[in-house]
């Protein structure tokens, strides 16, 4: 399968009670295209000052791979700076959140796989 950029679905919404909206480009369209192994594989863009609210994962794991920008990642209550090239993993039962603390968009790939 090859998914052309013009075939990808774009959306924008507030995630988990965060501040502002997060732009999302679906690289794969959900669980069916992920062979039932996960539910999301997106390119995400978080504007400066916007956030993804703190939330706990249940039954799945989420991986962020940061492409550009700078953020503050909450890893189970420990906040750390993330930069391009960094990867953050939130395992089943763990808590995370994200703030774009920089002056440019924070761009990252988000992948959610079932546990």
C-alpha positions in Angstrom: 0.0 0.0 0.0 1.1 3.5 -0.7 -0.8 6.4 0.8 -0.3 9.6 -1.2 -0.3 12.9 0.8 -3.4 14.1 -1.0 -5.2 11.0 0.3 -4.3 11.7 4.0 -7.0 13.0 6.3 -6.2 16.2 8.2 -8.0 17.3 11.4 -7.4 19.7 14.3 -8.7 19.4 17.8 -8.1 20.0 21.5 -6.5 16.8 22.9 -7.2 15.5 26.4 -8.3 18.9 27.7 -5.1 20.7 26.6 -4.8 24.3 25.6 -5.5 25.1 21.9 -5.8 22.7 19.1 -3.3 20.1 17.7 -3.1 19.7 13.9 -3.1 16.0 12.9 -2.4 14.4 9.6 -3.4 10.7 9.6 -0.5 8.7 8.0 -2.7 5.5 8.4 -6.4 5.5 8.9 -6.8 3.8 12.3 -7.1 0.2 13.5 -8.1 -1.4 10.2 -5.0 -0.1 8.4 -2.8 -1.1 11.4 -4.0 -4.7 11.2 -5.7 -4.4 14.6 -2.3 -3.7 16.3 -2.9 0.0 17.1 -5.3 2.9 16.6 -3.2 5.9 15.5 -0.2 6.8 13.4 -0.2 10.6 12.9 2.0 13.5 12.1 1.1 16.1 14.8 1.8 19.8 15.0 1.4 21.8 18.2 1.5 25.6 18.0 3.6 27.6 20.5 2.0 27.7 23.9 -0.5 24.9 23.0 -0.6 21.6 25.0 -1.8 18.0 25.0 -3.4 17.5 28.4 -2.1 15.1 31.0 -3.7 11.7 30.6 -3.1 8.0 31.5 -3.0 5.2 28.9 -5.0 2.1 29.5 -4.7 -0.9 27.1 -2.2 0.8 24.8 1.2 2.5 24.5 2.0 5.9 22.8 5.3 6.8 21.2 6.2 10.3 20.2 9.2 11.0 17.8 10.0 14.7 17.8 10.9 16.1 14.4 11.2 19.9 15.0 10.6 22.4 17.8 11.0 22.2 21.5 8.6 21.0 24.2 8.2 20.1 27.8 7.2 16.4 28.1 5.5 15.2 31.3 6.7 11.6 31.9 4.7 10.2 34.8 5.1 13.5 36.7 8.7 14.3 35.7 8.8 17.1 33.2 11.8 17.2 30.8 12.7 19.1 27.7 12.3 17.3 24.4 14.1 18.3 21.2 14.3 17.1 17.5 15.3 13.4 17.4 14.1 12.6 20.9 11.6 9.7 21.4 9.2 9.5 24.3 7.4 6.4 25.3 4.2 6.2 27.5 3.5 2.6 28.4 0.2 1.0 29.4 -0.8 2.4 32.8 1.5 5.4 32.6 0.8 9.2 32.4 2.0 11.8 30.0 1.3 15.3 28.6 3.1 17.8 26.3 3.6 21.6 26.1 5.1 23.4 23.2 7.4 25.6 25.2 9.3 27.0 22.1 8.6 29.8 19.7 8.0 27.5 16.6 5.6 24.7 15.9 6.4 21.4 17.7 6.2 18.7 15.1 6.2 15.0 16.0 5.0 11.6 14.9 2.5 9.9 17.3 2.0 6.1 17.3 -0.5 4.3 19.5 -0.2 0.5 19.7 -2.4 -1.8 21.7 -0.8 -3.6 24.7 
